[in-house]
């Protein structure tokens, strides 16, 4: 009996120690925007936009100023970016491997985290079911407006012609009337609800769900990992009137890289849905209107993120929580004559990325080249969770802690229409279908305004970049054969 009581005491002490250890492990709040370009935050250089909550996060965190997405095999760039993030695999490996490797949320759940997701997933029911213990308001890839492409949300606005579109007209559907489903863990297993609709803006609904989850976590034994993926600022760019009124039309500046049309057809010019939101050629009037609505929905998103921050602090969870903010890719919104993200310019492949939390240096920035999907292994490292060997993206902690270098070069692609390699100094874009090439000196021409591909003195750098590009193709599983520009 004496040995029995001793054994029981040791078991109880072990349980208490494990509970204490679990309670001390950090929490994770991951905030994911949709279509938010790298400079669409006030603190990152855009003086026109108001984003006080994201500004505060940047002031208290570590910002990667050169974070990128690897591209897409689909017109829905969002799908591919999110697939890579979920499974940790490079672009052309992720397409098949997402169904057979450990997923980010799954790994955190198996490590003892309470896992929760709300918002846009865009990679099928099976993977979200596998990734999270509970999911509320799992959203669609995008929410179409009333009338679709035949309705008032496309080919607009036209100057001196009535614009029947309004971003705060809730009858035009889109963000104002989303459909969802939930996944709930029960003793019998996970249950998926029927689809339902809500008459409220998507950003507000996701913030409500995040706050509800945080309130439930107060006093919880296990740490949490929550994935909050907003549909904003993806079109339709809708928000309450007060946010649109923050940006008077006459106060909107055109981008320096504004063009009425792109110099050549990059592929699918007249069929890409994103590009048909405004008239072609682009007018200054139309682009300023789209920027007004883009800034408004981002400011509305920022205010919802602020609500989540307040709830985190109210529950005394802020001191032991890592907050990560990024986006799946950027967006053109009038730059280079484009509206969408199916291109290889920085405005479309580069995203904001900030990490704040315990022991993360505040108000620090790094210009190291990184991929946004490196968040998966980085959170594993922060949590003391073993990074699955299937993960190909690198852990970013050495950059944060030791100022280690990032990637030597960034790979980019879009279907078979575009291939890109970007270093800290140059970018080469090859268009196999259009038979065009572009070379940009990023030190002298950061806005990518002047194609210097035909300069004879650049042939050596073109060949070097091409060699790097083909090496990266092999690394990421890209089988598209490119013509050597040096031949």
Helices and strands as residue ranges (DSSP letters): H 2-24, E 27-33, G 42-44, H 52-59, E 62-64, E 67-68, E 71-72, H 77-87, H 91-97, H 104-110, E 114-120, H 125-131, E 134-139, G 148-150, G 170-172, G 174-177, E 179-186, E 189-192, E 196-197, H 202-217, E 224-229, H 241-244, G 249-251, G 273-276, H 284-314, G 318-320, E 321-327, H 346-349, E 350-351, E 353-356, E 364-366, E 370-371, G 372-374, H 375-383, H 397-402, E 410-414, E 418-422, E 426-431, E 436-441, G 456-458, H 459-476
